[in-house]
């Protein structure tokens, strides 16, 4: 599973990387800090999971969703924000987000999402059958 974390806070990105390091089926974690970099990296890497902040230095996560909406097939989008307003949630879900979490009290829900996704992206068993 390839993961892209798009957040301008280094602390948030590092915390997410530390949380996700325990999942053996994650093949790579890429980090971006702004809208343009996120759109470019998304299109270049086609991640399985995108963890996306709403507020970014050069725009917002909604701009990202609008730009990549046609390329979202098969990607799980997790919005993680300090701005959990219902109007943002509705827009993000309408644009293809799968989850919308408040950073202040729903941070740990990301682990539950990844526990669920591990069955979808289960690593291939590469042992050789000698029988």
C-alpha positions in Angstrom: 0.0 0.0 0.0 1.3 3.4 -1.0 0.4 6.3 1.3 0.7 10.1 0.6 0.5 12.5 3.6 -0.3 16.1 2.7 0.0 18.4 5.6 2.0 21.6 6.1 2.8 20.7 9.7 6.0 18.6 10.1 4.8 17.5 13.6 1.6 16.1 12.1 3.4 14.4 9.3 5.9 12.8 11.6 3.2 11.6 14.0 1.3 10.0 11.2 4.5 8.3 9.9 5.2 6.9 13.4 1.6 5.7 13.7 1.8 3.9 10.3 5.2 2.4 10.7 3.6 -0.6 12.5 1.6 -1.7 9.4 3.6 -4.2 7.4 1.6 -3.8 4.2 2.6 -0.2 3.7 5.2 -0.1 1.0 5.9 3.6 1.0 4.9 6.8 2.7 5.4 10.1 0.8 5.0 13.5 2.3 3.9 16.8 0.8 3.4 20.3 2.3 1.3 22.3 -0.2 -1.5 22.0 -2.8 0.7 22.0 -5.9 3.2 19.5 -4.6 0.3 17.3 -3.4 -1.5 17.3 -6.8 1.8 16.6 -8.6 2.8 13.8 -6.3 -0.6 12.2 -6.3 -0.6 12.1 -10.1 2.9 10.8 -10.2 2.7 8.1 -7.5 -1.0 7.1 -7.6 -1.2 6.4 -3.9 -3.6 3.9 -2.4 -4.3 6.2 0.6 -4.2 10.0 0.7 -4.2 11.7 4.2 -5.1 15.3 3.4 -5.3 18.5 5.5 -7.8 21.2 4.7 -5.6 24.3 5.3 -2.4 24.5 3.3 0.0 27.4 2.5 -1.0 27.8 -1.1 -4.7 26.8 -0.9 -6.6 24.0 0.7 -7.3 20.3 0.6 -10.6 21.0 -1.2 -8.6 22.5 -4.1 -6.6 19.2 -4.1 -9.7 17.1 -4.2 -11.2 19.2 -7.1 -8.0 18.8 -9.1 -7.6 15.0 -8.6 -11.3 14.0 -8.5 -11.2 12.3 -11.9 -8.1 10.3 -10.8 -9.4 9.0 -7.4 -10.5 5.5 -8.5 -9.2 3.1 -5.9 -7.8 5.7 -3.6 -9.0 6.0 0.0 -9.0 9.7 0.9 -8.8 10.6 4.6 -9.3 14.3 5.5 -7.6 15.1 8.8 -8.2 18.7 9.8 -8.4 21.3 12.6 -11.4 22.7 10.8 -14.1 20.0 11.2 -17.0 22.2 10.0 -20.0 20.5 8.6 -19.8 22.5 5.3 -16.2 21.3 4.8 -17.2 17.8 5.6 -20.0 17.8 3.0 -17.8 19.3 0.3 -15.0 16.8 0.9 -17.3 13.8 1.0 -19.0 15.0 -2.2 -15.6 15.4 -3.9 -14.6 11.8 -3.1 -13.2 11.7 0.4 -13.9 8.5 2.3 -13.3 9.8 5.8 -13.3 13.2 7.6 -11.6 13.4 10.9 -11.0 16.2 13.5 -7.3 16.4 14.4 -8.2 17.4 18.0 -10.2 14.4 18.9 -10.4 11.8 16.1 -6.7 11.4 15.3 -6.7 7.8 16.4 -9.5 6.9 14.0 -6.8 6.8 11.3 -5.4 3.6 12.8 -8.9 2.0 12.6 -9.1 2.9 8.9 -5.7 1.3 8.3 -6.6 -1.8 10.3 -9.6 -2.1 7.9 -7.6 -1.4 4.8 -4.9 -4.0 5.6 -7.3 -6.7 4.4 -7.9 -4.8 1.2 -4.1 -4.4 0.6 -2.8 -7.5 2.1 0.8 -8.2 1.2 1.3 -11.1 -1.1 2.7 -14.3 0.4 6.0 -14.9 -1.4 6.9 -18.2 0.2 7.6 -21.0 -2.3 5.5 -24.1 -2.0 7.9 -27.1 -2.3 5.3 -29.8 -2.2 
